């Protein structure tokens, strides 16, 4: 993260939830963070929680209003020198849809317009002004779009139609923008970060309390990891396979990030190789069970990950390195089974074998290059 010290990051929807967590994470990492929100007084309150070398500035901005967007990016150019990182996080969710048999109110025309304007149009306009600032100063900036898993598949939830449509639009925009930047030989990075259910003010009122969800800090941690990747590594998308049920183990949906990080740090597998697997589509498909049945279970048994989903990456690296030295499949399976009463032996064994296969391929690759 050293290259981002004192650089300027802009975060939309910064007053609560993911946006607030991202503001704090970036400021504590040493960035100058401009939090945009319709409730800037809530962004102001975040300043007291900054413990790092960065700072937080609050600016009132409605991202559905193009005049507001233009004015705030002009202010950033004049006061802070320009935008280096943009986190498009602002979003709204209205439910139900067009038809309601239960007597609930249907989504209004105004709510449909707001969903499209905030979730997609505002994201596009903010990206336009951020890229103009980066291009003018010839900096290798980074745009991170906070997408959702439902931006990659169609959910089977009645009345849930406009919101997923805007997230699919974000997925398409991310890909098309990357293509444009590549054609123009620009080094600006673009990432679509797609968590599952997150315990936020927006989502909480639509989801039963007993459903497991990620915390905003989990998404902020993932964003910091993506931002910390070297300039030559461009993560187009960070997501996992479609869950098998509507709300299945949401806390694990971002663990593909963690497993790549652990494979890189603990097993010393080159990130470029892991990126190649991920970009080809094989990595997420082959590891959808791995975080749940191998890493998560082992780390819970070792005490560095809790059942509530808290994850200590530094401690995990030490534990996994020690486990890797033993190469004892049965020991790993026993550890995993201590953490679950589902007796998913085959999945845990499959997970271990897959990681071991990646390691062996990497070792062979290094040996053949000598």
N, C-alpha and C positions, 0 to 999 in steps of 0.2 A: 504493500500500500504506500510505500515511500514516495512513489512518483505522483501520488495525488495530494501530498501534503500542501496545505494552503491553496489548493485548487478550489474552484467554485462548483458546487453541486446544487441543482435545482430539483426540488421534490414537490410534486403537485399532490393535493389531498393530504396535506401534512398535519392537520389538526388532531387526528386520532388514528388508532389502529395501526395498520402497516406503515402509513406515511409518517406517523410520529416515531415509531420504532426505527425507521430508516433514517430520519433526521438525526436522532440521537446516535445511532451507529456510525453515521458518516462524520458527525461532528467529533465524536470520541476518537475517530480514526485520523483526525487532523484536517478535515476539509472545512471550508467556509460554506455553510448550507443555507440556502434560501428556501424557506418553507412557504409554499403558496397554499392559501386556504380561504374559504369564505368566512371562516371564524379565526382570524389571525390572533385573537387574544389567547386561544388555546396553544398556538405555536409559541407565543411569548412565554408561556409557563414551562415549556420544555427547556428553556435556557438554564434553569436552575439545576437541571440534571446532567448537564454537560460536564464530564470529568476529564476529557481529553484536551488536545491543543487546538481544536477547531472552535467554531462559533456558529450560532444559529441566528438568522435574520428572518423576521416574519413580514410577509407582504400579503395584503388582501388581493385575492384574484379568483374570479369565477371562470373556470376554463371553458365554460360554454359561451363566454363572451370574448370575441376576438379582440375588441378594444382593450379589455383588461390584460389579455395575454401580451399583446404588442407593447403595452405600457410597461409591464413588469420586466420584460426582456430588455427593453431600452434602459430601464433603471439599472439592471444588472450590468449591462455593458458599460454604463457611465460610472457607476459606483464601485464595482468589483472587478472590472476588466473583461468580463465576458463569462460565458457558460462553458464549463469543461465536462460536466456530467449532468445528464438529465434523467430523472426517475419519473416516468409517467405513471402515477399511482391513482390519481383521482378517479372515482367511480361511484355510480349509484345503482341500486337494485330495487326494482318495484315488482310486487307480486300481489295478486295472481295475474293471469293473462287476459285474453279477449273474452273468454266464456267462463262464467262462474255459476255452478248449479247449487252452491251452498249458501247463496245469499250474500256472499262477500262482494265488495265493490270490485269492478273490473278496472284494469289499467286505463288511465285517462290519456287523451291525446297529448296533454302537457307532459305527462310522465314518460310517454314514448319518446317525445322530442328531447327531453332532458337526458334520457338514457343514451340516446345516440349522440347528442352533442357533447356530453361529459365523457362518456366511456370511449368514444372513438374520434369525433371531430376535434375535440380539444386536444387529444393526444397527438393527432396529426399536426395541428397548428403549432403546438409547443415544440414538436420535433423540428418543424420547419425553421423556427426562429433560433433554436439551439444549434442546428447544423449551420445556419448562416453565421452565427457567432464563432463556431469552431473553424469553419472554412476561412473566414476573414483573417483569423489569427494563425491558421495552418497548424492547429493542434490536433493530437490524436485523442479526440474525446470519446465518450461512451454514452450511449442512450440505452436505458433499461426500461422496458415496458412491463409493468406488472399485469400479467395476463391471468388466466385461470385454466385449470384442466379442461373446463367445458369450452375453452377456445380451440380444442382439438378433437372434440367429439360431441355428438348431440345427446343431451341428457334426456332420460326417460322420466321426466317430472312434468305432470300436467300443469299447464299455465305458465311454464317457464320457457319463454321463447325470445323476447326482445333482448334480454341481457346476454344470453349465449351468442346471439347473432353479432352483437358488438364485439365480443371477445374473439369470435372467428375472424372478424374484420381486422382486429389487432394482429392476429397470427399472419394473415395475408399481407398486411402492411409491413410487418417486420421483415418478411421475406423479400418483398418488392423493394423496400428501402435498402436492404443489404445488397441486392442486385445492382441498384443504381449507384451506390457508393463504390462497389467493386469495379463497375464499368468506368467510373471516373477516377479510379486509382486512389481513392481516399482511404485513409487508415482509421476513420471513425468506426468504432465498434457498435453493434446493435444486438441487444439480447432481449428475448421474450422469456420472462420468468413466470412459470405457471404452477403455483401451489394449488392444493385442493382446498378443502374447507378451512378457513382461518377464523379464529374467535375474535371478531371485530364487531363494532357497533352496527355496521351495515348487515352482516350475515347473521349475527346472533339471534335476532328476533324471528328469523325464518327457520331455524334449526333446533330440534329438540335438545334439551340440556344434556342428555345421556350420550349424545353422539360425540366421539373423539374428534378434536380439531387441533390444527396447528396453532401456535401462538404467533402474534405479529413479530416477536423477536426471532422466531425461526426463519421467517422470510427475510428479515433484515440480515441475519447471519449468512443466508444463502446469497443475498445480493452483494455483501461485502466480499464473499469468496469469488463471485463472478468478476467483481471489479478488480480483484487482486491478481487475476490471471495476466500473464505477460502480454505485451502489445500485439504479438504475432498470433495469439490465440483468440479467436473470435467465436464466442458461444452464441450461436443463432437462437437456440432454445434450450431451456432447462426445464424438463418435465419428466413424467414417467408414464407407464402404460395406463390405459383407461381402467379405473377400478371396476371390480366385478359386481359391486352393488353401489347403490346411490351414495352411501356414506362410509364405504369400507376403509377402515384404518387410515383416516385422513392424515394422521401425524406422520405416516410413512411415505407419503406421496412426494416428499421433497428429499427423501433419503438417498436418491440416486446421486445427488450432489455430495452427500456425505461419503458414500462408498467410493466415488471417484477420488475424493480428497484423501481418504484413508489408503486406497490402493497406491496413490501417488506418494504420500508421506511415509506410510508404514512399510509398504512393500517396495518402495522406491521404483515404481513403474512410471515411465515417462508420461507426463500429461498429454503430450502430443499423440501417443499411442491410444490412450483412453479417449481422447477427443475423436480420433479416427473411428473407434468402435461406436461411440455415441452418435456421431454424425451419420454413420452408415445405417443406424437404426437398430443394430443388433444389441448394443449394450443395455438399453433400458429393458428390452424384451427378455433378455437372458438374466437380468438381475432384479426382476420385479419382486421375487421372493427373497433375494439375498439380504436386503436390509432387515426385513422382518424376521427371517428364520436364522440368519447367521450373525451378522454384525450386531443388530439390535439385541438379540437374545444373549449373545456373549457379553456384550457391554453391560446389559442389565445385571447379569450374573456377577460381573466384575465390579459393579457399583459405580460405573462412570456414566451410565445412562439410566434414568428412572423410568418407571412405568408411565409416568405422566408425559414423557417425551423430552425431558431435559437432556441435553447432550453436551458433554465436555470433550471437545475434539482433541485437546492437548493430552489429556489423560488417556483417551481412547487410543491415540497413536502408540503410547507406551505399551498398553495392554496387548494390542494387536501385534506389535513387533515381537513381544514375548511369545505369544501364541504361534506366530509364524515360525519361530525358531524350532518349535517342537515337531511340526509336520505330523501331528497325531490326529488323524481324522476322528477316531473314536472319542478322544478326549474333548474335541471341539463339539461333537454331537452331544456328549453327556452334559457339557456346560450349557448348551442351548436348551436341552430338555429340562434342565433345572428351572428354566425361566418360563416354561409353558406346560400346560396340562393337555395340550392338543396332540402331543406325541407326533409331531410332524418330522419324523426322522428323515424320511426320504428328501424332503425339501431342504433340511439343514445340510444333508450330505451333498445334495446337488449344488447348494450354494458354495460350500467349501471347495468342491471339485472345480467349480467354474473359476473361482478366484485363483486356485492353484494352477489351473490351465493358463490363465492370463499371465501369471508369474513365470511359468515355464516358457511360454512363447517369448516373453520379454527377455529372459535369460538367453534363450537360443538366438534371438535377434542380436543381442550384444556380442555373443560369442562369434557369430558369423561375420560380424562387422570388423573383427580384429584382424 
